[in-house]
């Protein structure tokens, strides 16, 4: 389903140099480009298919779990969830905290099927690891802020996120909307990408019109078990608030790795490498952790 968006004029903080500077900060200054090359040098696998939509456009819609499996996962959450907590910056969402490593591994093995694993390996040119994961329960709300406005996520240019929806769009009317990589690059060149959080907007239509651009935003009415894999630093996206019920989404942040994701899962007891959802200041420190040197 494709949408066009138009908005009222507002003063924006536009800076065409900002996107390039942000990518350089993570890739070069913090060393994530070198980290990626190290992982690729360690890889002994082969490419499995022609370039995917993910590689071509920076985004791809997938069926990750059968609907029954997604329902089963959601029904088991109350028995394994230790607590729920909120972060003000996470927009009307609760984090459902799960510490049962056996439960997580059982489901992560189903989620990261051979097909999905090969797609991610082809993208990175290496193995991958789960840098962090989160279970989000978004509640109905009227006023979008932060992640429900158009933005890219700061971080290495070579990282991925997966949004796995655990209940149907019809239950909550919530969603996520995306632009492809090429269109995002156009907005980066006029200075919108990586602007101040308080300057994010709900509607890019007027900004595009002022700069002689046309664009289409892409969204799917997600069913339980379906997901999106995308480049969060290179693809503009925004959430669409649920209005009729709670939306349950499992989020994975992925990075290249020199070893299989399950080796890394075991090494971190299923908790990943960033419990606070923040990036290592120096990717060499991450490399040392991945190698078991810390």
C-alpha positions as CSV (number, residue, x, y, z in Angstrom):
1,X,0.0,0.0,0.0
2,X,1.4,3.4,-1.0
3,X,0.7,6.8,0.5
4,X,1.4,10.4,-0.3
5,X,1.8,12.8,2.7
6,X,1.3,16.6,2.8
7,X,1.8,18.9,5.7
8,X,1.6,22.5,6.9
9,X,4.6,24.7,6.5
10,X,6.8,24.9,9.6
11,X,10.3,26.1,10.2
12,X,12.8,23.2,10.1
13,X,16.5,22.9,11.0
14,X,17.9,21.8,7.7
15,X,21.6,21.0,7.2
16,X,22.7,19.2,4.1
17,X,26.1,18.3,5.7
18,X,24.6,16.6,8.7
19,X,24.0,13.1,7.2
20,X,27.5,12.8,5.8
21,X,29.0,13.9,9.1
22,X,26.8,11.5,11.1
23,X,27.8,8.5,8.9
24,X,31.5,9.5,9.2
25,X,31.2,9.7,13.0
26,X,30.1,6.1,13.3
27,X,31.8,4.5,10.4
28,X,35.2,6.2,10.6
29,X,35.6,7.9,13.9
30,X,34.1,5.2,16.0
31,X,35.5,2.5,13.7
32,X,32.4,0.6,12.6
33,X,33.4,0.4,9.0
34,X,36.7,-1.2,10.1
35,X,34.7,-3.5,12.4
36,X,32.6,-4.6,9.4
37,X,35.6,-5.3,7.3
38,X,37.1,-7.5,10.1
39,X,33.9,-9.5,10.2
40,X,33.8,-9.9,6.4
41,X,37.5,-11.0,6.4
42,X,36.5,-13.8,8.9
43,X,33.6,-15.0,6.8
44,X,34.0,-18.2,4.8
45,X,30.5,-18.5,3.4
46,X,29.1,-18.0,-0.1
47,X,26.4,-15.8,-1.4
48,X,23.1,-17.5,-1.6
49,X,21.0,-15.5,-4.0
50,X,20.8,-12.5,-6.3
51,X,20.6,-9.1,-4.6
52,X,17.5,-8.8,-2.4
53,X,15.1,-5.9,-2.1
54,X,16.8,-5.2,1.2
55,X,20.1,-4.7,-0.6
56,X,18.5,-2.8,-3.5
57,X,16.2,-0.5,-1.6
58,X,17.2,-0.7,2.0
59,X,13.9,-2.3,3.1
60,X,12.0,-5.6,2.6
61,X,8.7,-7.0,3.8
62,X,8.9,-10.6,5.0
63,X,6.8,-13.4,6.5
64,X,9.1,-14.4,9.4
65,X,6.8,-16.7,11.5
66,X,3.7,-18.6,10.7
67,X,0.7,-16.8,12.2
68,X,0.0,-19.7,14.6
69,X,3.6,-19.4,15.9
70,X,3.3,-15.7,16.4
71,X,0.1,-16.3,18.3
72,X,1.8,-18.9,20.4
73,X,4.7,-16.6,21.2
74,X,2.3,-13.9,22.3
75,X,0.3,-16.2,24.4
76,X,3.4,-17.4,26.3
77,X,4.6,-13.9,27.1
78,X,2.7,-13.5,30.4
79,X,4.4,-16.6,31.8
80,X,8.0,-15.5,31.0
81,X,7.8,-11.7,31.3
82,X,9.5,-10.5,34.5
83,X,8.3,-6.9,34.3
84,X,7.3,-4.1,32.0
85,X,8.9,-0.7,32.2
86,X,8.6,2.5,30.1
87,X,11.1,5.0,28.7
88,X,9.8,8.5,28.1
89,X,11.6,8.7,24.8
90,X,10.0,5.5,23.5
91,X,6.6,7.0,22.7
92,X,3.7,5.3,24.5
93,X,5.5,2.0,24.6
94,X,6.3,-0.5,27.4
95,X,9.3,-2.8,27.3
96,X,8.4,-6.3,28.2
97,X,11.5,-7.8,30.0
98,X,12.3,-11.5,29.4
99,X,15.3,-13.1,31.0
100,X,14.4,-16.8,30.2
101,X,17.3,-17.6,27.9
102,X,15.8,-21.0,26.9
103,X,12.6,-19.4,25.9
104,X,14.4,-16.7,23.9
105,X,16.7,-19.2,22.1
106,X,13.8,-21.5,21.2
107,X,12.0,-18.6,19.5
108,X,15.0,-16.9,18.0
109,X,16.0,-20.1,16.3
110,X,12.5,-20.2,14.7
111,X,12.7,-16.5,13.7
112,X,16.2,-16.7,12.2
113,X,15.4,-19.4,9.8
114,X,17.9,-20.5,7.2
115,X,16.2,-18.3,4.6
116,X,16.3,-15.2,6.8
117,X,19.9,-16.0,8.0
118,X,21.1,-16.3,4.4
119,X,19.5,-13.0,3.5
120,X,21.2,-11.2,6.4
121,X,24.6,-12.8,5.6
122,X,24.3,-11.8,2.0
123,X,23.6,-8.2,3.1
124,X,26.5,-8.0,5.5
125,X,28.9,-10.3,3.6
126,X,29.5,-11.9,7.0
127,X,27.9,-13.6,9.9
128,X,25.8,-11.4,12.1
129,X,24.9,-10.9,15.8
130,X,22.0,-9.6,17.7
131,X,23.3,-6.3,19.2
132,X,20.2,-5.8,21.2
133,X,16.5,-6.9,21.1
134,X,13.4,-5.6,22.7
135,X,9.7,-6.5,23.1
136,X,7.5,-3.4,22.8
137,X,3.9,-3.0,23.7
138,X,2.6,0.2,22.2
139,X,-0.7,1.6,23.5
140,X,-3.2,3.7,21.7
141,X,-2.5,7.4,21.6
142,X,-3.4,10.5,19.7
143,X,-0.3,12.7,19.5
144,X,2.8,11.3,17.7
145,X,6.3,12.2,19.0
146,X,9.9,11.0,18.4
147,X,9.8,7.6,16.7
148,X,6.3,8.3,15.4
149,X,7.7,11.2,13.3
150,X,9.9,10.9,10.2
151,X,13.5,10.1,11.2
152,X,16.6,7.9,10.6
153,X,18.3,6.2,13.5
154,X,21.8,7.3,14.3
155,X,24.3,4.5,14.1
156,X,26.7,2.7,11.7
157,X,25.5,2.8,8.1
158,X,25.9,-1.0,8.0
159,X,23.4,-2.2,10.5
160,X,19.9,-3.6,10.3
161,X,16.7,-3.7,12.3
162,X,13.9,-6.2,12.1
163,X,10.4,-5.3,13.3
164,X,8.4,-8.5,13.8
165,X,4.7,-7.9,14.4
166,X,3.1,-10.3,16.8
167,X,-0.5,-9.3,16.4
168,X,-2.6,-8.2,13.4
169,X,-3.0,-4.7,12.1
170,X,-6.7,-5.2,12.4
171,X,-6.4,-5.5,16.2
172,X,-4.6,-2.2,16.8
173,X,-4.4,-0.1,13.5
174,X,-0.8,0.7,14.3
175,X,2.0,0.4,11.7
176,X,5.4,1.6,10.5
177,X,5.9,3.7,7.3
178,X,9.1,3.8,5.2
179,X,10.8,5.6,2.4
180,X,13.4,3.7,0.3
181,X,17.1,4.4,0.5
182,X,17.2,6.5,-2.7
183,X,14.3,8.7,-1.6
184,X,15.9,9.1,1.9
185,X,19.1,10.2,0.2
186,X,17.2,13.1,-1.5
187,X,15.9,14.3,1.9
188,X,19.4,14.0,3.3
189,X,20.7,16.2,0.5
190,X,18.2,19.0,1.4
191,X,19.2,18.6,5.1
192,X,16.3,16.9,6.9
193,X,18.0,13.6,7.9
194,X,19.4,13.4,11.5
195,X,18.0,16.8,12.4
196,X,17.0,17.6,16.0
197,X,14.4,15.4,17.6
198,X,12.2,18.4,18.3
199,X,12.2,19.3,14.6
200,X,11.0,16.0,13.3
201,X,7.7,16.2,11.4
202,X,4.7,14.0,10.8
203,X,4.3,14.8,7.2
204,X,7.1,15.3,4.6
205,X,4.8,16.4,1.8
206,X,5.3,20.2,2.1
207,X,9.0,19.9,2.5
208,X,9.2,17.8,-0.7
209,X,7.0,20.2,-2.6
210,X,9.2,23.2,-1.6
211,X,12.2,21.3,-3.0
212,X,10.6,20.1,-6.2
213,X,10.5,16.5,-5.0
214,X,7.8,13.8,-5.3
215,X,7.9,10.7,-3.2
216,X,5.9,7.7,-2.2
217,X,5.9,6.2,1.3
218,X,5.5,2.5,1.7
219,X,3.6,0.5,4.3
220,X,2.0,-2.9,4.7
221,X,-1.0,-3.9,6.9
222,X,1.1,-6.3,8.9
223,X,-0.3,-9.6,10.0
224,X,0.9,-11.6,13.0
225,X,4.3,-13.2,12.1
226,X,5.1,-10.7,9.3
227,X,8.0,-8.3,9.6
228,X,10.2,-5.6,8.0
229,X,13.9,-5.8,7.7
230,X,15.5,-2.4,6.9
231,X,18.5,-0.1,7.2
232,X,17.5,2.3,10.0
233,X,20.3,4.7,9.4
234,X,19.7,5.0,5.7
235,X,15.9,4.7,5.4
236,X,13.5,7.3,6.7
237,X,10.7,5.8,8.7
238,X,8.0,6.6,11.2
239,X,5.6,4.8,13.4
240,X,1.9,5.0,13.0
241,X,0.2,5.0,16.4
242,X,-2.2,2.2,17.3
243,X,-5.7,3.4,17.9
244,X,-7.9,0.4,18.7
245,X,-5.7,-1.9,20.8
246,X,-2.1,-2.7,21.9
247,X,0.5,-3.4,19.2
248,X,3.1,-6.0,20.1
249,X,6.4,-5.9,18.2
250,X,9.7,-7.7,18.6
251,X,12.6,-5.5,17.5
252,X,16.1,-6.8,16.6
253,X,19.2,-4.6,16.0
254,X,21.7,-6.5,14.0
255,X,25.4,-6.0,13.3
256,X,28.0,-8.0,11.3
257,X,29.9,-10.6,13.3
258,X,32.8,-13.0,12.8
259,X,30.8,-15.8,14.3
260,X,27.3,-17.2,14.1
261,X,24.6,-15.3,16.0
262,X,23.9,-18.2,18.3
263,X,27.5,-18.2,19.5
264,X,27.2,-14.5,20.4
265,X,23.8,-15.2,22.0
266,X,25.3,-17.8,24.3
267,X,28.3,-15.5,25.1
268,X,26.0,-12.7,26.3
269,X,23.4,-15.1,28.0
270,X,20.8,-13.9,25.4
271,X,21.1,-10.2,26.5
272,X,23.0,-8.9,23.5
273,X,25.8,-6.4,23.5
274,X,23.9,-3.2,24.4
275,X,21.4,-3.5,27.1
276,X,20.8,0.3,27.0
277,X,20.2,0.4,23.3
278,X,23.2,2.7,22.8
279,X,26.3,2.3,20.6
280,X,29.8,1.5,21.7
281,X,31.9,4.6,21.5
282,X,34.7,2.6,20.0
283,X,33.9,-0.4,17.8
284,X,37.3,-1.9,18.7
285,X,35.9,-2.5,22.1
286,X,32.9,-4.3,20.6
287,X,35.4,-6.4,18.5
288,X,37.2,-7.4,21.7
289,X,33.9,-8.4,23.4
290,X,32.9,-10.4,20.4
291,X,36.3,-12.2,20.5
292,X,35.8,-12.9,24.2
293,X,38.7,-10.8,25.2
294,X,36.9,-8.8,27.9
